[in-house]
Amino acid sequence: MSQTTQFDLTTEYVELCNLLKLLGLADSGGRGKAMVAEGLVKVDGLIETRKTAKIRTGQTVVVGNQTININ
């Protein structure tokens, strides 16, 4: 069963590994980077391999069964 979360940006962007940590999907920034490196994270439907990819308003991030809409 998939779950959708809304994340409201307060800055221009958030780095992908930090987003995973902020949402509790990774217990540390290092784990967030490892998840990206392992190909477990998709941004806008494509596997994202850049650990510090800039995630901006309007993008969608998917990790496992968790979908995050960036507002």
C-alpha positions in Angstrom: 0.0 0.0 0.0 1.5 3.3 -1.0 1.5 6.4 1.1 1.6 10.0 -0.1 3.2 12.9 1.9 3.2 16.6 1.2 6.5 18.5 1.9 6.3 22.3 2.0 9.6 23.9 1.0 10.5 27.1 2.9 13.6 27.7 0.7 14.3 27.5 -3.0 15.3 23.8 -2.9 16.3 21.0 -0.5 19.0 18.5 -1.2 17.7 15.0 -1.8 19.7 13.2 0.9 18.5 15.9 3.4 14.9 15.5 2.3 15.0 11.8 3.1 16.4 12.6 6.6 13.9 15.4 7.3 11.0 13.1 6.5 12.4 10.3 8.6 12.9 7.9 5.6 16.6 7.8 6.4 18.0 7.9 10.0 20.9 10.0 9.0 22.3 12.1 6.0 24.7 9.3 5.4 21.9 6.7 5.1 20.1 9.1 2.8 23.1 9.3 0.5 23.4 5.5 0.6 19.8 5.0 -0.4 20.3 7.3 -3.4 23.5 5.5 -4.3 21.7 2.1 -4.1 19.1 3.4 -6.7 16.2 3.3 -4.2 15.0 6.9 -4.9 13.1 8.2 -7.9 12.6 11.8 -8.8 9.8 12.6 -11.3 9.7 8.9 -12.3 13.4 8.4 -12.9 16.0 6.9 -10.6 18.1 9.7 -9.2 21.8 9.0 -8.5 22.9 12.5 -7.4 22.9 12.4 -3.7 22.6 16.2 -3.4 20.2 16.7 -6.3 18.2 20.0 -5.7 14.6 19.1 -5.2 12.3 22.0 -6.0 8.6 22.8 -5.8 6.4 20.7 -8.1 8.7 17.7 -8.1 7.7 14.2 -6.9 10.1 11.9 -5.0 9.3 8.2 -4.6 11.1 5.9 -2.1 9.7 2.4 -1.9 5.9 2.8 -1.3 6.3 6.4 -0.1 5.5 9.3 -2.5 6.5 12.8 -1.6 4.9 15.8 -3.3 7.0 18.9 -3.0 5.0 22.1 -2.5 
